[in-house]
Amino acid sequence: MGSMSFRGRWVVLTGASAGLGREMAKILARDYGANLVLVARRENRLRELADELEAFGVSTAVVSADLAIEDDVQRVFDESIAGRSIYGVILNAGITHFGHHDELSFEAFKKMLALNVTSSTQLMGLFSTYLEREGEHGGMLIVSSLAGLTPVAYQAAYSGTKAFLVNYACSLHHEMGKRGVSITTVTPGGIATEMTAGDRFDALRKWLMPADRCAADCLQAFEKRLYLHTPGTMYRWGTKLTKLVPERFFVGRVAAEYRKSLEGR
Ligand SMILES: NC(=O)c1ccc[n+]([C@@H]2O[C@H](COP(=O)([O-])OP(=O)(O)OC[C@H]3O[C@@H](n4cnc5c(N)ncnc54)[C@H](OP(=O)(O)O)[C@@H]3O)[C@@H](O)[C@H]2O)c1
């Protein structure tokens, strides 16, 4: 399979109402000429974004859905493919809990699991079969996190959900590549978005990557059908360098920085 070619084709993008998803939508429309199915809960935000994107001469559709609800996930798939041929799918919606693990209620944990893991698994299953059947050599981009590559204290549940995504999506890369569908996983470090806007992240803000830069980097990886990619030179090299020290030491250093940020509030 060669590179992906988005111009005039439809891409489904979850978590499009804010942050990284919103920036990817803008770049896909403006620079790649892609039509977009925009998915998130906040419909007014999606409609505003759709108007903005249509000024670039592309078509859009809005699907308002809560991806932590199983029926909504199936509806996102059904409404996305109704009357149009989908070529690309970006599974970007996700939530975290930054704080002590025992501050996260079991209900809130189940919601995180439903969104970050279960909906992504359900949508990867539905869309990978669909893209294979379409036979257009389409692809999927899965947004995990550096927290999926190593344990992260104070984001323990999130780190677990993102590790699942890395392992699941990278496994599917090999299964689906043989069937004419590419699966690319990206593992961003910190990004300046709503997710990191709270005062808990204040002391970590200097490490955050601008969302538009991260979005452009993620989309290049998607276009090239990369296997597993970390956006941003600093994060990419940092990840390689941390492999040179024992994991327990590195994870402990990050935990100390996070603890300081939490206690500094
Ligand atoms: N920010 C970071 O530092 C960072 C680092 C590495 C990886 N990531 C990953 O990047 C992705 C995007 O995060 P972000 O930083 O852009 O976060 P964000 O600004 O909080 O945006 C999250 C997006 O997900 C949507 N979403 C949340 N819950 C949803 C639900 N139940 N159903 C449907 N959509 C839902 C939100 O839309 P609605 O609220 O309108 O539903 C929003 O569009 C996530 O997977 C995150 O884990 C982020």
Ligand as a Chemical Component Dictionary entry (heavy atoms), coordinates in Angstrom:
data_LIG
# 
_chem_comp.id                   LIG 
_chem_comp.type                 NON-POLYMER 
_chem_comp.pdbx_formal_charge   0 
_chem_comp.three_letter_code    LIG 
# 
loop_
_chem_comp_atom.comp_id 
_chem_comp_atom.atom_id 
_chem_comp_atom.alt_atom_id 
_chem_comp_atom.type_symbol 
_chem_comp_atom.charge 
_chem_comp_atom.model_Cartn_x 
_chem_comp_atom.model_Cartn_y 
_chem_comp_atom.model_Cartn_z 
_chem_comp_atom.pdbx_ordinal 
LIG N1  N1  N 0  -3.725  16.279 26.233 1  
LIG C1  C1  C 0  -2.717  15.455 26.423 2  
LIG O1  O1  O 0  -1.738  15.770 27.140 3  
LIG C2  C2  C 0  -2.694  14.110 25.745 4  
LIG C3  C3  C 0  -1.497  13.389 25.719 5  
LIG C4  C4  C 0  -1.458  12.155 25.078 6  
LIG C5  C5  C 0  -2.596  11.643 24.487 7  
LIG N2  N2  N 1  -3.747  12.366 24.528 8  
LIG C6  C6  C 0  -4.920  11.767 23.907 9  
LIG O2  O2  O 0  -5.365  12.602 22.856 10 
LIG C7  C7  C 0  -6.769  12.400 22.659 11 
LIG C8  C8  C 0  -7.443  13.756 22.595 12 
LIG O3  O3  O 0  -7.287  14.384 23.856 13 
LIG P1  P1  P 0  -7.276  15.964 24.050 14 
LIG O4  O4  O 0  -6.075  16.295 24.833 15 
LIG O5  O5  O -1 -7.556  16.644 22.781 16 
LIG O6  O6  O 0  -8.524  16.069 25.040 17 
LIG P2  P2  P 0  -9.721  17.118 25.137 18 
LIG O7  O7  O 0  -9.288  18.478 24.722 19 
LIG O8  O8  O 0  -10.283 16.917 26.488 20 
LIG O9  O9  O 0  -10.738 16.552 24.026 21 
LIG C9  C9  C 0  -11.333 15.292 24.203 22 
LIG C10 C10 C 0  -12.336 15.049 23.095 23 
LIG O10 O10 O 0  -12.975 13.791 23.357 24 
LIG C11 C11 C 0  -14.387 13.991 23.363 25 
LIG N3  N3  N 0  -15.037 13.115 24.334 26 
LIG C12 C12 C 0  -14.808 13.034 25.669 27 
LIG N4  N4  N 0  -15.661 12.151 26.234 28 
LIG C13 C13 C 0  -16.450 11.675 25.235 29 
LIG C14 C14 C 0  -17.524 10.768 25.187 30 
LIG N5  N5  N 0  -17.977 10.149 26.303 31 
LIG N6  N6  N 0  -18.109 10.517 23.998 32 
LIG C15 C15 C 0  -17.676 11.154 22.873 33 
LIG N7  N7  N 0  -16.653 12.009 22.848 34 
LIG C16 C16 C 0  -16.054 12.288 24.030 35 
LIG C17 C17 C 0  -14.578 15.467 23.754 36 
LIG O11 O11 O 0  -15.788 15.959 23.227 37 
LIG P3  P3  P 0  -17.159 16.179 24.046 38 
LIG O12 O12 O 0  -16.780 16.627 25.416 39 
LIG O13 O13 O 0  -17.847 17.222 23.226 40 
LIG O14 O14 O 0  -17.841 14.859 23.993 41 
LIG C18 C18 C 0  -13.404 16.119 23.039 42 
LIG O15 O15 O 0  -13.748 16.376 21.704 43 
LIG C19 C19 C 0  -7.242  11.529 23.825 44 
LIG O16 O16 O 0  -7.372  10.206 23.423 45 
LIG C20 C20 C 0  -6.110  11.661 24.837 46 
LIG O17 O17 O 0  -6.024  10.542 25.676 47 
LIG C21 C21 C 0  -3.826  13.588 25.128 48 
# 
loop_
_chem_comp_bond.comp_id 
_chem_comp_bond.atom_id_1 
_chem_comp_bond.atom_id_2 
_chem_comp_bond.value_order 
_chem_comp_bond.pdbx_ordinal 
LIG N1  C1  SING 1  
LIG C1  O1  DOUB 2  
LIG C1  C2  SING 3  
LIG C2  C3  SING 4  
LIG C2  C21 DOUB 5  
LIG C3  C4  DOUB 6  
LIG C4  C5  SING 7  
LIG C5  N2  DOUB 8  
LIG N2  C6  SING 9  
LIG N2  C21 SING 10 
LIG C6  O2  SING 11 
LIG C6  C20 SING 12 
LIG O2  C7  SING 13 
LIG C7  C8  SING 14 
LIG C7  C19 SING 15 
LIG C8  O3  SING 16 
LIG O3  P1  SING 17 
LIG P1  O4  DOUB 18 
LIG P1  O5  SING 19 
LIG P1  O6  SING 20 
LIG O6  P2  SING 21 
LIG P2  O7  DOUB 22 
LIG P2  O8  SING 23 
LIG P2  O9  SING 24 
LIG O9  C9  SING 25 
LIG C9  C10 SING 26 
LIG C10 O10 SING 27 
LIG C10 C18 SING 28 
LIG O10 C11 SING 29 
LIG C11 N3  SING 30 
LIG C11 C17 SING 31 
LIG N3  C12 SING 32 
LIG N3  C16 SING 33 
LIG C12 N4  DOUB 34 
LIG N4  C13 SING 35 
LIG C13 C14 SING 36 
LIG C13 C16 DOUB 37 
LIG C14 N5  SING 38 
LIG C14 N6  DOUB 39 
LIG N6  C15 SING 40 
LIG C15 N7  DOUB 41 
LIG N7  C16 SING 42 
LIG C17 O11 SING 43 
LIG C17 C18 SING 44 
LIG O11 P3  SING 45 
LIG P3  O12 DOUB 46 
LIG P3  O13 SING 47 
LIG P3  O14 SING 48 
LIG C18 O15 SING 49 
LIG C19 O16 SING 50 
LIG C19 C20 SING 51 
LIG C20 O17 SING 52 
# 
